[in-house]
Amino acid sequence: MAGSPHVEQFAAYLRMLKNRSGHGFDRLGKQAGVSGSSLHRYCSGYSVPTNYGVAHTFAKVCGASTVELRELHRLWALADTFRDAPPAPAAPAGAAGPGQPEPQRAPTAAARITRYAGFAVAAAAALTVAGLLSRVRRPADARR
C-alpha cells in the first residue's frame, strides 16, 4: 500500500505521535487494544486501519490533543480512500512479452462485494428450496 502520499502522511503522523510518547509498539498496542505488529504496519505505511477507531485509540494512548485527533482523522480519511482505489498498472498492456500471460490484478472492493453477494444469494436460495422441499409430503406419507 505504500506509495500513496496520503498513506505516507498518515503513517508519518502516527510515527510522530508514537515517538513523542516515548513508548514501544508492544506497550502502546496493549494499551490501545491492538497488536504491536499492526501498529508497526500502520506507522510504516504498509497498511491503513479499516476502522478509524483503532487510530483514534492509539492517538489517545499517545497523548494526542483534540486538534491532533481532528488532523489524524482527516489524514486517515484521505489514506482510507486509497485502499479501494484500483492499483496503478505496473506495465503497459502487452508488456509481458509474446506468449506470456498478463499478470492478474487483485479484484477491487466492489468486485469482491459483488462476488460474495452472489454467493450469499445462491446459498439463501438453496436453503429456501431445501426448506420448502422438507415440508412437502409425499403421497405415501399423506395416507398414514
C-alpha angles and dihedrals in degrees: 000000000000114000101066112109089219092055090047092051091048091049092047091053091050090049090051091053092045094048092047091053091057092218133116128248095257095053094044090045093054091049092046095043096243133102120269090233091057090051089050091053091050093047091046094050094242092122143002121225111253090221122051089214090077092056092043093052091046091051092049090051088051090053099253118177124231090260091051091049090054091050091047090052091051091050092046092052091052093046091046092058088060091060094071096037114111112255117258112255111263094209136003118270112280093022091117089082133243113315093009119118118239113255112257119241124221112258117258121247091257091053092049092049092048092049093049092045089054091052091048092051092048092049092048091049092049092049092048092051091046091050092050092047092051089058095049111096124215116236090248091055092049093061095059 
